[in-house]
Amino acid sequence: MCPASGTELAEKIAKQGDTVRTLKSGGAAKAEVDAAVKILLDLKADYKKLTGTDYAPPGGAAAGGRQQTKPKKEAKPKPDPKPTKQEPKPAKDDGTGGPKKQTRLGLEATKEDNLPDWYSQVITKGEMIEYYDVSGCYILRHWSFAIWKAIRNWFDAEITKLGVKECYFPIFVSRAALEREKTHIADFAPEVAWVTKSGDSELAEPIAVRPTSETVMYPAYAKWIQSYRDLPIRLNQWNNVVRWEFKHPQPFLRTREFLWQEGHTAFASKQEADEEVLTILDLYAKVYTDLLAIPVVKGRKTEKEKFAGGDYTTTVEAYISASGRAIQGATSHHLGQNFSRMFDIVYEHPETKEKEYVFQNSWGITTRTIGVMIMVHADNQGLVLPPRVACIQVVIVPCGITATTTDEERRRLYDSCRELERTIAATGIRCEGDFRDNYSPGWKYNHWELKGVPVRVELGFKDLQNDQFVAVRRDNGAKQTIKRGQATAELGQLLETIHASMYERADRDLHAHTKVTKQWGEFLQFLEAKNIIMAPFCGEIACEDRIKAESARDDAEAEAGAPAMGAKSLCIPFEQPAKIDPAADKCVHPACGRVAKFYTLFGRSY
């Protein structure tokens, strides 16, 4: 019997995926679902052995998990995701020490034509991640972790000013604790990873790996809070969580393990809790605007999309024009007294002496921030790092060295570069010189462009004579000559200019793709044109489900690589485009007929 082809295996995987979804949605027994999932995973393993690449639904990662039952053509193996040591051949050094020729791009896919492959190449060739042998888990390399560290350091300092303390709770949670809040666990149940064995022995009770820590932390809060004097309690922990999703994983954007911070606070009054929700949300917005140069829309989630078990959820939403999709940036939840009632977290009121339930919040931001930054700013030459989070802000490349250059000339040039490096670094700018002698200047230009360093300094023999250097911006390729005596002031200002320019470009993109309409026909047209849409909405969950279902495309109608999922609600923006007129404004869905309550931002989403 001939081995199955890639096409045949893809068809089997698609059919088995449909079977798994049918079983889950139909409430089938766990054993039956597990057996079907095992068959699906075995088929995917066979596909990877045959093709050399993980199975992806037709249309790539952007297809949003919607699979065709019959792929039109056999999936092609993706390029080796590991960074290659053989870099593109650089342009020849002209030996002048002035502006140099650009080398050929290191990426083989473009952002416009093949977004999934482009993204994979940017994060691997840009040395952000390394792939790992457990699906959905990735190695964060130094270049990406430095960005997370910059976000962590800034945010941690800000919440410390607010009086938030740091702590750490275990990664494991008992089944009993996890299931205390039924609404909460129902939302996370499909994604919970369970530890069932120790060595060869079955555990008496399965232990869950935390998908979030409300149920891990709140039994302790019940012990620690007795009196009003114990309030407020404001704790934060930086950790990892696991959510074993079945959707197609994408590094940083959708992973089974990710890093985050999670703040958990308790107050005597709702007013205090409400104020903190918005204070934290403002800090999350600043992470995007002030650190990552990305505009966001602040708002409140609909009832359908709010955090399971919470009273309400606030969010910052970003927009990725390359895919025409929005992405949730961070969330700040008000839990009300739902969890305090479940875990009996009470205090004695100072006046009435009665036991009162506390009001609680939880809030978190994740390493997804890095993926959003890449998607928004990176281009067909590689990463474009915002200066405030870049591991290296300025790289110095000596140039003009040829076969006829003497040792003394080389030493003098290198010494001058090192002196400039020390001068720049002394002012707090993160600066490094590239003194590798086995690569040409042209190769180095390409290398640092791929890695997204905001400013490249070129220093050659003519620059030495003229007491100057050439600074090249990564975001737009613009060059300017700077006198050595003005190096620190000019470079500091240039980095701020780059941040502002990157933000303005992304902000123009967001506003150009944010449309307002009251008409369903326009809603659909705007959605297909890769926009996000503000439209009047009744707020009903059933209507929201209908909007999503009826704005989805059939897979057969979708362009290759284009998302086919329907529009989901992203948030109810705090800044409304107009005031709702109860007498005239109806919900955007024509079959609804209800009075609209507010404008809601809709769009395809990650």
C-alpha positions in Angstrom: 0.0 0.0 0.0 1.4 3.4 -1.0 2.0 5.9 1.8 -0.5 8.7 2.1 0.3 11.9 0.4 0.4 15.3 2.0 -3.0 16.1 0.4 -4.6 13.0 1.7 -3.3 13.6 5.2 -4.5 17.2 5.2 -8.0 16.0 4.2 -8.0 13.5 7.1 -6.8 16.1 9.5 -9.5 18.6 8.4 -12.2 15.9 8.8 -10.9 14.7 12.2 -10.8 18.4 13.3 -14.4 18.7 12.4 -15.2 15.5 14.3 -13.4 16.8 17.5 -15.3 20.1 17.3 -18.6 18.3 16.8 -18.0 16.1 19.8 -17.0 19.1 22.0 -19.9 21.2 21.0 -22.3 18.3 21.5 -21.1 17.6 25.0 -19.7 14.2 24.3 -18.1 12.2 27.1 -14.5 13.2 27.9 -13.1 9.8 27.0 -14.7 10.0 23.5 -13.3 13.5 23.0 -9.9 12.5 24.2 -9.8 9.5 21.8 -10.7 11.8 18.9 -8.1 14.3 19.9 -5.5 11.6 20.0 -6.3 10.5 16.5 -6.1 14.1 15.4 -2.6 14.6 17.0 -1.4 11.3 15.5 -2.5 12.5 12.0 -0.7 15.8 12.5 2.5 14.0 13.6 2.3 11.8 10.4 1.9 15.0 8.3 4.9 16.6 9.9 7.0 13.4 9.2 5.9 13.4 5.6 6.2 17.1 4.8 8.8 18.4 7.3 6.4 21.1 8.6 3.6 21.4 11.1 0.1 21.2 9.6 -1.6 24.5 9.1 -5.2 25.1 8.0 -5.5 26.3 4.4 -4.8 30.0 4.2 -2.1 29.8 6.8 -2.2 31.1 10.4 -4.3 34.0 9.3 -7.2 31.7 8.5 -8.3 31.9 12.1 -8.8 28.2 12.7 -11.4 27.8 9.9 -10.4 24.8 7.9 -11.4 23.7 4.4 -12.5 20.1 4.2 -10.7 19.7 0.9 -7.4 21.7 0.5 -7.0 22.8 -3.1 -3.3 21.9 -3.2 -0.7 20.0 -1.2 0.8 22.0 1.6 4.4 23.0 0.9 7.0 22.6 3.5 7.9 26.0 5.1 11.5 27.3 4.9 13.7 26.1 7.8 12.6 28.3 10.7 16.0 28.3 12.3 18.2 31.3 11.6 20.6 30.5 8.9 24.3 31.3 9.2 24.6 31.9 5.4 23.4 35.5 5.1 22.7 37.3 1.9 25.7 38.4 -0.1 26.5 42.0 0.8 27.2 44.8 -1.5 30.9 45.7 -1.9 32.3 48.2 0.4 33.1 51.4 -1.5 35.9 52.3 1.0 34.8 55.9 1.2 33.5 55.9 4.8 30.4 57.9 3.7 26.9 56.6 3.0 27.0 53.0 1.9 25.1 50.8 -0.5 22.2 48.8 0.9 22.6 45.0 0.9 20.0 42.5 -0.3 17.2 41.7 2.1 17.6 38.7 4.4 13.9 37.8 4.2 12.5 35.6 1.4 8.8 36.5 2.0 7.1 39.8 2.0 4.7 41.2 4.5 2.2 42.1 1.8 2.2 38.8 -0.1 2.8 36.1 2.5 2.2 37.4 6.0 2.6 34.0 7.9 5.9 33.1 6.2 7.2 36.7 6.6 6.4 36.7 10.3 8.1 33.3 10.8 11.2 34.6 9.0 11.3 37.9 10.9 11.2 36.3 14.3 13.7 33.6 13.5 16.2 35.5 11.3 15.8 38.5 13.7 16.9 36.1 16.5 13.7 36.7 18.6 12.8 33.1 19.1 13.9 29.5 18.5 11.4 26.8 17.8 10.9 24.0 20.3 9.8 20.4 20.0 6.6 20.9 22.0 4.0 22.5 19.8 2.9 26.0 20.9 5.9 26.5 23.1 8.9 28.6 22.0 12.4 29.7 23.3 12.6 33.4 23.8 16.0 34.5 22.8 17.9 37.4 24.4 16.8 39.8 21.7 13.1 39.4 22.5 13.5 38.8 26.2 15.3 42.2 26.5 12.1 43.8 25.2 10.0 42.0 27.7 12.5 43.0 30.4 12.1 46.7 29.4 8.3 46.4 29.6 8.5 44.6 32.9 10.9 47.1 34.5 8.8 50.1 33.4 5.5 48.6 34.5 6.8 47.2 37.7 8.2 50.6 38.7 4.8 52.2 37.9 2.7 49.8 40.0 5.2 49.9 42.8 4.5 53.7 43.0 0.8 52.8 43.4 1.6 50.5 46.4 1.4 47.2 44.7 3.6 44.5 46.2 5.3 41.6 44.5 4.7 37.9 45.3 4.8 34.5 43.8 2.2 31.7 44.0 2.6 28.0 42.9 2.1 27.0 39.2 -0.1 24.1 40.3 -3.8 24.3 41.4 -6.0 21.5 42.8 -9.2 20.5 40.9 -11.3 21.5 43.9 -9.9 25.1 44.0 -10.1 25.4 40.2 -13.7 24.5 40.1 -14.9 26.7 42.9 -16.0 29.5 40.5 -18.1 27.6 38.0 -18.5 30.4 35.4 -14.7 31.1 35.6 -13.6 27.6 35.0 -16.2 26.9 32.3 -14.4 29.4 30.1 -10.9 28.0 30.7 -11.8 24.3 31.0 -10.9 23.3 27.4 -7.5 24.9 27.8 -6.5 23.5 31.2 -3.4 21.2 31.1 -3.5 18.5 33.8 -0.7 16.6 35.5 -1.9 13.0 36.0 1.2 11.0 36.7 4.3 11.1 38.8 6.9 8.8 37.1 4.9 5.7 36.3 2.4 6.2 39.1 -1.0 7.7 38.6 -1.7 10.7 40.9 -4.6 10.2 43.3 -6.0 13.6 42.1 -5.1 15.3 38.9 -3.4 18.7 39.4 -4.0 21.5 36.9 -1.3 23.8 35.6 -2.5 27.4 36.2 -4.3 29.0 33.2 -4.6 32.1 35.5 -4.3 32.5 39.3 -7.5 33.7 40.7 -8.3 30.3 42.1 -4.7 29.8 43.2 -4.4 33.0 45.2 -7.8 33.7 46.7 -7.9 30.9 49.3 -4.9 32.6 50.8 -6.6 36.0 50.6 -9.4 34.6 52.7 -6.9 33.8 55.4 -5.0 37.0 55.2 -8.0 39.4 55.2 -9.9 39.6 58.5 -10.3 43.2 59.3 -10.7 46.4 57.3 -7.2 47.2 58.5 -5.9 44.4 56.2 -7.3 46.2 53.2 -6.5 47.1 50.5 -4.4 44.1 49.5 -2.6 44.7 46.2 -0.3 41.9 44.9 1.3 41.3 41.6 3.3 38.4 40.3 5.4 37.9 37.2 5.1 34.3 36.0 4.2 31.9 33.3 0.8 30.3 32.6 -0.3 27.5 30.3 -3.4 27.4 28.2 -3.5 24.4 26.0 -5.3 25.9 23.0 -6.2 23.8 19.9 -6.0 26.9 17.6 -3.1 27.2 15.3 -0.2 28.6 17.5 1.7 31.7 16.5 4.8 32.7 18.4 4.1 35.6 20.8 0.5 36.0 19.5 -1.1 32.7 20.5 1.1 30.3 22.5 0.4 27.5 24.9 2.8 28.9 27.5 3.4 32.6 27.9 4.9 35.0 30.3 2.8 37.7 31.9 2.2 39.7 35.0 -1.1 39.3 36.9 -2.2 41.7 39.5 -4.8 40.7 42.1 -6.2 43.3 44.5 -9.0 43.5 47.1 -10.7 46.6 48.4 -13.4 47.5 51.0 -15.3 49.7 48.5 -16.4 49.3 44.9 -15.3 52.9 44.2 -11.7 52.1 45.1 -11.7 49.0 42.9 -13.3 50.9 40.0 -10.7 53.6 40.2 -7.8 51.1 40.1 -9.3 49.3 37.1 -8.9 52.5 35.0 -5.5 53.5 36.5 -4.0 50.1 35.5 -5.7 50.3 32.1 -4.0 53.7 31.5 -0.6 52.1 32.4 -1.3 49.4 29.9 -2.1 52.0 27.2 1.2 53.7 28.0 3.1 50.4 27.5 1.9 50.5 23.9 2.0 54.2 23.2 5.1 55.3 25.3 7.3 52.2 25.0 6.2 50.4 21.8 5.0 53.4 19.7 1.6 51.7 19.0 -1.7 53.5 19.4 -4.5 51.6 21.1 -8.3 52.0 21.6 -9.4 51.9 25.3 -12.8 50.5 26.1 -15.0 48.0 27.9 -15.7 44.5 26.7 -19.2 43.4 25.9 -21.0 40.9 28.1 -20.1 38.1 25.7 -16.4 39.0 25.7 -15.8 40.0 29.3 -13.6 37.9 31.7 -15.5 34.8 32.9 -16.7 35.4 36.5 -16.0 39.1 36.4 -18.4 42.1 36.6 -16.8 43.9 33.7 -13.6 44.0 31.7 -11.7 46.9 30.3 -9.2 46.5 27.5 -6.7 48.2 25.1 -7.1 47.0 21.5 -4.4 47.4 18.8 -4.8 47.1 15.0 -2.5 45.2 12.6 -3.1 46.6 9.1 -1.1 43.8 7.4 -3.8 41.3 8.3 -6.7 43.7 8.8 -7.2 42.3 12.2 -7.3 43.7 15.7 -5.6 42.2 18.7 -6.3 42.5 22.4 -3.4 44.2 24.0 -4.1 43.9 27.8 -7.1 43.7 30.1 -8.0 45.1 33.5 -11.0 43.3 35.1 -13.4 44.3 38.0 -14.4 41.0 39.6 -17.0 42.6 41.9 -17.8 40.3 44.8 -18.1 37.2 42.7 -14.9 35.6 43.8 -15.0 36.9 47.3 -18.3 35.2 47.8 -17.0 31.9 46.3 -13.8 32.0 48.5 -15.4 33.7 51.5 -13.0 36.7 51.5 -14.6 38.9 54.1 -13.6 41.6 56.5 -15.3 43.1 59.6 -16.8 46.5 58.8 -15.4 49.1 61.3 -18.8 50.7 62.0 -21.4 48.0 61.7 -19.1 45.2 62.8 -20.8 43.1 60.1 -18.9 40.8 57.8 -18.6 42.3 54.3 -17.3 40.8 51.1 -14.4 42.5 49.5 -14.4 44.0 46.0 -11.7 42.5 43.7 -9.8 43.3 40.6 -7.4 41.3 38.4 -5.3 42.6 35.5 -2.6 41.3 33.2 -0.4 42.0 30.2 1.6 39.3 28.4 4.5 38.7 26.0 1.9 39.1 23.2 3.0 42.7 23.3 6.2 41.7 21.5 4.2 40.0 18.7 2.0 43.1 18.3 5.1 45.3 18.1 6.6 43.0 15.3 3.3 42.9 13.3 2.8 46.7 13.5 6.4 48.0 12.9 8.5 45.3 11.1 9.0 45.6 7.4 10.5 43.6 4.5 14.0 44.2 5.7 13.2 42.7 9.2 12.5 44.0 12.6 12.0 47.7 13.4 12.5 48.2 17.1 11.0 51.1 19.0 14.0 52.9 20.6 12.7 52.8 24.2 12.6 49.0 24.3 15.5 48.1 21.9 18.2 46.1 23.5 20.8 48.1 21.4 19.7 51.6 20.4 22.8 52.6 18.5 25.2 50.2 16.7 28.6 51.5 15.4 30.0 49.9 12.3 33.6 50.8 11.3 33.9 51.0 7.5 36.3 51.8 4.8 38.8 49.1 5.6 40.3 47.5 2.5 43.1 45.1 1.6 45.5 48.1 1.5 44.6 49.4 4.9 47.6 49.3 7.3 47.4 47.8 10.8 48.0 51.3 12.2 45.1 52.8 10.2 42.8 49.9 11.3 43.8 50.4 14.9 43.2 54.2 14.7 39.8 53.6 13.2 38.8 51.0 15.8 40.1 53.1 18.7 38.0 56.1 17.5 34.9 53.8 17.2 35.4 52.5 20.8 35.9 56.0 22.1 32.6 57.1 20.4 30.9 54.0 21.9 32.0 54.9 25.4 31.0 58.5 24.9 27.5 57.6 23.8 27.0 54.9 26.4 28.0 57.2 29.2 24.8 59.3 28.5 22.6 56.2 29.1 22.1 55.4 25.4 22.4 51.6 24.8 25.3 51.6 22.3 27.6 48.8 21.0 30.3 48.7 18.3 30.4 45.8 15.8 34.2 45.0 15.6 33.9 41.6 14.0 36.6 41.4 11.4 35.2 38.4 9.6 32.3 40.3 8.1 32.2 43.2 5.7 30.5 46.5 6.6 27.7 45.7 4.0 27.0 42.3 5.7 26.8 44.1 9.1 24.4 46.7 7.7 22.1 43.9 6.6 22.5 42.1 9.9 21.6 45.0 12.1 18.7 46.1 9.8 17.3 42.6 10.2 17.5 42.9 14.0 15.9 46.3 13.9 18.4 48.5 15.8 17.0 52.0 15.6 20.2 53.8 14.6 23.3 52.6 12.8 26.4 54.8 13.0 28.9 54.5 10.1 32.4 55.7 10.8 35.1 55.6 8.1 38.5 57.3 7.5 37.0 60.4 5.8 34.7 60.8 8.9 37.8 60.6 11.1 39.4 63.5 9.1 36.2 65.6 9.3 35.5 64.7 13.0 32.0 63.4 12.1 30.0 60.2 11.5 26.9 59.2 9.5 23.7 58.1 11.4 21.2 55.9 9.6 17.6 55.5 10.8 16.2 52.0 10.7 12.6 53.1 10.5 12.9 55.0 7.2 16.5 54.7 6.1 17.2 58.4 6.3 20.9 59.4 6.8 22.4 62.4 8.4 25.9 63.5 9.2 26.6 64.4 12.8 29.7 66.2 14.3 31.5 64.2 17.0 31.0 67.0 19.5 27.3 66.8 19.1 27.0 63.0 19.1 25.2 62.5 22.4 22.7 65.4 22.1 21.9 64.6 18.4 21.6 60.9 18.9 19.4 61.3 21.9 17.1 63.6 20.0 17.1 61.3 17.0 15.9 58.3 19.1 13.0 60.4 20.3 12.2 61.5 16.8 12.2 57.9 15.6 9.8 56.9 18.4 7.4 59.8 17.5 7.6 59.0 13.8 6.9 55.3 14.4 3.9 56.2 16.5 2.5 58.7 14.0 2.8 56.2 11.2 0.9 53.5 13.2 -1.7 56.1 14.4 -2.4 57.2 10.8 -2.8 53.5 9.9 -5.3 52.9 12.8 -7.4 55.9 12.0 -7.4 55.2 8.2 -8.8 51.8 8.9 -11.4 52.7 11.6 -14.7 53.2 10.0 -18.1 54.3 11.4 -21.4 53.0 10.0 -25.0 52.3 10.9 -25.6 50.2 7.8 -25.1 46.4 7.7 -24.1 46.5 4.0 -21.4 49.0 4.7 -20.3 47.1 7.7 -19.6 44.0 5.6 -17.8 46.0 2.9 -15.6 47.7 5.5 -14.8 44.4 7.1 -13.7 42.9 3.7 -11.5 45.9 3.1 -9.5 45.0 6.3 -11.0 47.7 8.5 -12.3 47.7 12.0 -15.8 49.2 12.4 -17.7 51.3 15.0 -21.4 50.5 14.7 -24.4 50.9 16.9 -25.1 47.8 18.9 -27.8 46.5 21.3 -25.3 44.6 23.5 -27.2 41.3 23.4 -25.1 38.2 23.4 -27.4 36.4 20.9 -27.2 39.3 18.5 -23.4 39.4 18.8 -23.2 35.7 17.9 -25.4 36.4 14.9 -23.2 39.3 13.7 -20.1 37.1 13.9 -21.7 34.2 12.1 -23.2 36.3 9.3 -20.2 38.4 8.7 -18.0 35.4 8.1 -17.0 34.3 4.6 -17.2 30.9 3.2 -13.6 29.5 2.9 -14.2 29.1 -0.8 -14.6 32.9 -1.1 -11.5 33.8 0.8 -8.3 34.8 -0.8 -5.3 32.7 0.1 -4.0 33.8 3.5 -7.0 36.1 4.2 -8.9 35.6 7.4 -12.4 34.2 6.9 -13.8 34.5 10.4 -16.6 36.9 11.2 -16.4 40.1 13.1 -16.3 39.9 16.8 -16.8 42.7 19.3 -13.5 44.2 20.3 -14.7 46.7 22.8 -17.2 49.5 23.6 -14.8 52.5 23.1 -14.7 55.0 25.9 -14.5 57.7 23.2 -17.7 57.2 21.3 -17.8 58.5 17.7 -21.3 60.0 18.3 -24.1 60.0 20.8 -26.7 57.3 20.4 -30.2 58.6 19.6 -32.6 56.1 21.2 -35.4 57.3 18.9 -33.4 56.7 15.7 -30.4 54.4 16.2 -31.0 50.7 16.0 -28.6 47.9 16.3 -26.5 47.5 13.2 -27.7 44.0 12.4 -30.8 44.4 10.3 -32.7 41.5 11.8 -32.2 42.8 15.4 -34.5 45.8 15.6 -33.5 46.7 19.1 -32.5 50.1 20.2 -28.7 50.5 20.2 -27.1 51.2 23.6 -23.7 52.3 22.4 -21.2 52.3 19.5 -19.2 49.1 19.6 -15.9 48.4 17.8 -16.1 45.3 15.7 -13.5 43.5 13.6 -11.7 40.3 12.8 -9.3 39.5 15.7 -6.4 37.3 16.7 
